[in-house]
Amino acid sequence: MQLAIAAFFNTLIYFAVVLGALIVVHEFGHFIVAKKSGVRVERFSIGFGPPLWRKLWRGTEYRLALVPLGGYVKMYGEQFDETVSDTRGSFLHQSVWRRIPIVAAGPGFNLLFAVVLIAFIHMMGVPVEKSVRLGKIFEGSAAAQAGLQTDDTVIAVDGKPIERIDELKAYIVASEGHTLQMQLDRAGQVHTVPLTPRKDGDTREWRIGVELRPGDMRVQHSDPLTALGQGFAWTWRITTLTITGFGKILSGAIPLKESLAGPLGIAREIGRQADQGWRNVVFFAAGISINLAVLNLLPIPILDGGHLLFFMFEIVLGKPLSAQAREMAQRAGLVVLAALMLLALSNDVRMFYNDVLHRLFP
């Protein structure tokens, strides 16, 4: 019971830190670009509802509010019906080309945050394979015919050293069925075994019929420049995968009810990642930051993407959309967003029942 309580509070702390960091980074993007653009920022809030803490500093009220599931930046002159005396510091009185970076900065900072997190992990060191060990040998496979055994460690293939699973797979796929000379460490003795891959009937790829497992591990550190490049590469890859995932959700290829998670679902996953170590939590936070950026760029009114869509109309039409049109669109966007939040909450409740209540009351 004590371990369960400790795990719960551990998860709660990780959840608060991750969620808080993502919100601060997102809102700071809007905040700093607005400031640099000459727009007055009246409020920087983490959370919604009544303030728990607030402080006025250099013309901006900083506050921590009761409901911590989000945040916002209140800019001077951002409402059509707002009385404005200082047009130079008013958001709506800026040119559309100045307003676009202010709105896009929130998602943009989330993407940059993911880059920084991944770069940080690579600088601190990432566990990578130092050797490849053979797992289960499938009966009748090329590996079985060659006499390979479970727990053999692969040293080299055709004289070229092997350290990682993907390296061995690449050699096997590229073999085109030609015999490979595989050097193995078996219980401290070195053996060289001829091995001829076979083409899989389903995938049409060359395989040897064995499970591959990581052997010894080492921590690989990257210098800052290399780590930054790895951060950009990883963020680009995950961003494209996220956009593809959203496309599949919209097309119905992925059921909507299986793809949304609310605060409880995110907290549960953070707890699982925390069990595997802090690096997993940071990787997960980077992934969530990317998801937050892509989600906010969807062209749904009240989201950043919705505002950017309004700006595109303004550029094409040569004037802003009417206040009535914007209000109607924002009401529709609010309905869509509320429906998505309810669906995510229902998924959380179902998950909570399956994971907890079902065990207590089967």
C-alpha positions in Angstrom: 0.0 0.0 0.0 2.8 2.4 0.9 4.6 1.6 -2.4 1.3 2.4 -4.3 0.9 5.7 -2.5 4.6 6.6 -3.2 4.1 5.7 -6.9 1.0 7.8 -7.1 2.7 10.9 -5.7 5.7 10.3 -7.9 3.5 10.2 -10.9 1.6 13.3 -9.7 4.9 15.2 -9.4 6.1 14.2 -12.8 2.7 15.0 -14.3 2.7 18.5 -12.7 6.3 19.2 -13.9 5.7 18.0 -17.5 2.3 19.7 -17.9 3.5 22.9 -16.3 6.6 23.1 -18.5 4.6 22.6 -21.7 2.1 25.3 -20.7 4.8 27.8 -19.7 6.8 27.2 -22.9 3.7 27.6 -25.1 2.5 30.7 -23.5 6.0 32.2 -23.2 6.2 31.9 -27.0 3.1 34.1 -27.4 4.4 36.4 -24.6 7.9 37.1 -25.8 7.1 37.6 -29.5 4.2 39.9 -28.6 6.6 41.9 -26.4 9.2 42.1 -29.1 6.5 43.2 -31.5 5.5 46.1 -29.3 2.2 44.7 -28.1 1.3 45.2 -24.5 0.8 42.0 -22.6 -1.7 42.6 -19.8 -1.7 39.1 -18.2 0.4 35.9 -18.3 -1.6 33.1 -16.7 -0.8 29.5 -16.0 -4.2 27.9 -15.4 -7.7 29.2 -15.6 -10.2 30.5 -13.1 -9.7 32.3 -9.8 -6.0 33.3 -9.2 -4.1 31.4 -6.4 -1.2 33.8 -6.8 -0.5 36.9 -8.9 2.1 39.6 -9.2 2.2 42.8 -11.3 5.6 43.4 -12.9 6.5 45.8 -15.6 2.9 46.3 -16.7 2.1 42.6 -16.9 0.1 40.6 -14.3 1.6 37.1 -13.8 -0.8 34.7 -12.2 -1.2 31.1 -11.2 -4.8 30.1 -11.4 -6.9 27.4 -9.8 -7.4 25.0 -12.8 -3.9 24.2 -14.1 -5.0 22.5 -17.4 -3.7 25.2 -19.7 -2.9 28.8 -19.7 -3.3 32.0 -21.7 -1.7 35.4 -22.5 -4.0 38.4 -22.5 -2.9 41.1 -24.9 -4.0 44.7 -24.9 -6.5 45.4 -27.7 -7.1 41.8 -28.8 -10.9 42.0 -28.6 -12.9 43.8 -31.3 -15.2 45.5 -28.8 -12.3 46.6 -26.6 -11.8 50.3 -26.1 -8.2 51.2 -27.2 -6.4 54.4 -26.4 -2.9 53.2 -27.4 -3.0 51.8 -30.9 0.8 51.2 -31.0 0.5 48.6 -28.2 -2.8 47.1 -29.4 -2.7 43.6 -30.8 -5.5 44.1 -33.4 -3.9 47.4 -34.6 -0.8 45.5 -35.6 -0.4 44.5 -39.3 -1.5 41.0 -40.0 2.2 40.1 -40.8 3.0 41.0 -37.2 0.1 39.2 -35.7 0.9 35.9 -37.5 4.2 35.3 -35.7 2.7 36.2 -32.3 0.0 33.5 -32.7 2.3 31.0 -34.3 5.0 31.4 -31.6 3.1 29.2 -29.1 3.2 26.0 -31.2 6.6 27.1 -32.5 8.1 27.2 -29.0 6.6 23.8 -28.3 8.5 22.4 -31.3 11.7 24.1 -30.2 11.2 22.8 -26.7 11.1 19.2 -28.1 14.4 19.9 -29.9 16.0 21.2 -26.7 14.8 18.2 -24.7 16.1 15.6 -27.2 19.4 17.5 -27.5 19.7 17.5 -23.7 19.1 13.8 -23.5 21.8 13.1 -26.2 24.3 15.3 -24.4 23.6 13.6 -21.1 24.0 10.2 -22.8 21.7 7.7 -24.4 21.9 4.0 -23.7 22.8 2.2 -27.0 23.6 -1.4 -27.8 27.2 -2.5 -27.6 26.5 -6.0 -28.9 23.7 -8.1 -30.3 22.5 -11.3 -28.7 20.4 -14.0 -30.3 17.1 -14.9 -28.7 14.7 -17.6 -29.8 15.8 -19.6 -32.8 12.8 -20.5 -35.0 12.5 -24.1 -36.0 13.4 -24.9 -39.6 14.8 -21.4 -40.1 18.1 -20.4 -41.7 19.5 -19.7 -38.2 18.5 -23.2 -37.0 20.0 -24.9 -40.0 23.3 -23.0 -39.5 23.4 -24.1 -35.9 23.0 -20.8 -34.2 22.0 -21.0 -30.5 20.1 -18.8 -28.1 22.4 -16.4 -26.2 25.0 -16.4 -28.9 26.5 -12.9 -29.2 27.2 -11.6 -32.7 30.7 -10.2 -33.0 30.9 -9.5 -36.8 29.5 -10.3 -40.2 31.8 -10.8 -43.1 34.6 -9.4 -40.9 32.7 -6.1 -40.2 32.0 -5.5 -36.4 28.4 -5.5 -35.3 27.2 -3.5 -32.3 23.6 -2.7 -33.0 20.5 -4.7 -34.0 19.7 -2.4 -36.9 23.3 -2.9 -38.3 22.8 -6.7 -38.3 19.3 -6.4 -39.9 20.8 -4.1 -42.6 23.4 -6.8 -43.5 20.8 -9.5 -43.6 18.4 -7.5 -45.8 21.2 -6.4 -48.1 22.6 -9.9 -48.5 20.2 -10.8 -51.3 20.4 -14.4 -50.2 24.2 -14.7 -50.4 25.9 -16.6 -47.6 27.2 -14.5 -44.7 30.1 -15.4 -42.5 28.8 -14.7 -39.0 31.3 -14.5 -36.1 29.8 -15.5 -32.8 30.8 -15.5 -29.1 29.4 -18.6 -27.5 30.2 -19.1 -23.8 33.5 -17.3 -24.3 34.5 -19.2 -27.4 34.6 -17.6 -30.9 32.8 -19.4 -33.7 32.5 -18.5 -37.4 29.3 -19.8 -38.9 28.2 -19.6 -42.6 24.6 -18.4 -42.7 22.4 -18.0 -45.8 19.3 -15.8 -45.3 16.0 -16.8 -46.8 13.3 -14.6 -48.3 10.1 -14.2 -46.2 7.0 -15.2 -48.1 4.9 -12.4 -46.7 7.3 -9.4 -46.5 9.6 -10.5 -49.3 12.5 -9.5 -47.1 15.6 -11.6 -46.4 15.5 -13.1 -42.9 17.4 -15.6 -40.8 14.6 -16.7 -38.4 15.8 -15.5 -35.0 14.8 -13.0 -32.4 17.4 -10.3 -31.9 18.0 -8.8 -28.5 20.4 -6.1 -27.2 23.4 -7.5 -25.5 25.7 -5.3 -23.5 24.8 -1.6 -23.4 26.9 1.6 -23.3 26.0 5.2 -22.8 26.6 7.3 -25.9 27.2 11.0 -25.3 26.9 13.7 -28.1 28.6 17.1 -28.3 26.2 20.1 -28.2 26.2 20.6 -32.0 25.6 17.0 -32.8 22.9 16.7 -30.1 21.1 19.7 -31.5 21.1 18.1 -34.9 19.7 14.9 -33.4 17.1 17.0 -31.6 16.0 18.6 -34.9 16.0 15.2 -36.7 13.9 13.5 -34.0 11.5 16.4 -33.8 11.0 16.5 -37.6 10.3 12.7 -37.7 7.9 12.7 -34.8 6.1 15.9 -36.2 5.5 14.2 -39.5 4.3 11.1 -37.8 2.0 13.1 -35.7 0.5 15.0 -38.7 0.0 11.7 -40.4 -1.7 10.3 -37.3 -4.1 13.3 -37.2 -4.8 12.8 -40.9 -5.7 9.1 -40.2 -8.0 10.2 -37.3 -9.8 12.7 -39.5 -10.2 10.2 -42.3 -11.5 7.6 -39.9 -8.6 5.1 -40.4 -7.9 5.4 -36.7 -11.0 5.5 -34.4 -11.3 8.8 -32.6 -12.3 7.1 -29.4 -9.1 5.1 -29.3 -6.8 8.0 -30.1 -7.6 10.6 -27.5 -6.4 10.8 -23.9 -7.2 13.3 -21.2 -5.2 14.3 -18.1 -5.6 10.9 -16.5 -4.4 9.1 -19.5 -1.4 11.3 -19.9 -0.6 11.0 -16.2 -0.8 7.2 -16.3 1.6 7.1 -19.3 4.0 9.5 -17.5 3.9 7.2 -14.5 4.8 4.2 -16.8 7.6 6.1 -18.4 8.9 7.2 -15.0 9.2 3.5 -14.0 11.7 3.2 -16.9 13.8 6.2 -15.9 14.0 9.9 -16.3 15.1 9.7 -19.9 11.8 8.1 -20.9 9.9 10.9 -19.1 11.9 13.5 -21.1 11.3 11.6 -24.4 7.6 11.4 -23.6 7.5 15.2 -22.7 9.1 16.0 -26.0 6.5 13.9 -27.8 3.6 15.5 -25.9 5.1 19.0 -26.7 5.0 18.1 -30.4 1.4 16.8 -30.2 0.4 20.1 -28.4 2.0 22.1 -31.2 0.3 20.2 -34.0 -3.1 20.2 -32.1 -2.9 23.9 -31.6 -2.2 24.5 -35.3 -5.4 22.7 -36.4 -7.7 25.2 -38.1 -10.3 25.1 -35.3 -11.5 28.6 -34.1 -10.3 29.4 -30.6 -7.1 27.4 -31.2 -4.0 29.1 -32.6 -4.6 27.4 -36.0 -8.1 29.0 -36.1 -6.6 32.5 -35.6 -4.1 31.8 -38.3 -6.9 30.8 -40.6 -8.7 34.1 -39.9 -5.5 35.9 -40.8 -5.3 34.0 -44.1 -8.8 35.2 -44.9 -7.8 38.7 -44.0 -4.8 38.6 -46.3 -7.0 37.2 -49.2 -10.0 39.6 -48.6 -7.9 42.6 -47.8 -9.7 43.2 -44.5 -10.5 41.3 -41.3 -13.5 39.0 -41.0 -16.5 40.7 -39.4 -16.9 40.4 -35.6 -20.1 38.4 -36.2 -18.4 35.9 -38.5 -15.6 35.4 -36.1 -17.9 35.0 -33.1 -20.0 32.4 -35.0 -16.8 30.5 -36.0 -15.5 30.6 -32.4 -18.7 29.3 -31.0 -18.6 26.4 -33.5 -14.9 25.8 -32.5 -15.8 25.8 -28.9 -18.4 23.1 -29.5 -15.9 20.9 -31.4 -13.3 21.4 -28.7 -15.7 20.7 -25.9 -16.8 17.5 -27.7 -13.2 16.3 -28.0 -12.5 17.1 -24.3 -15.6 15.1 -23.3 -14.5 12.2 -25.5 -11.0 12.3 -24.0 -12.5 12.4 -20.5 -14.7 9.4 -21.2 -11.7 7.5 -22.4 -9.9 8.5 -19.1 -12.9 7.2 -17.1 -13.0 3.9 -19.0 -9.3 3.5 -18.5 -9.6 4.3 -14.8 -12.4 1.7 -14.4 -10.4 -0.9 -16.3 -7.1 -0.3 -14.4 -8.4 0.3 -10.9 -12.1 -0.2 -10.2 -12.3 -3.4 -12.2 -9.6 -4.9 -10.0 -11.4 -3.9 -6.9 -15.0 -4.7 -8.1 -14.7 -7.4 -10.8 
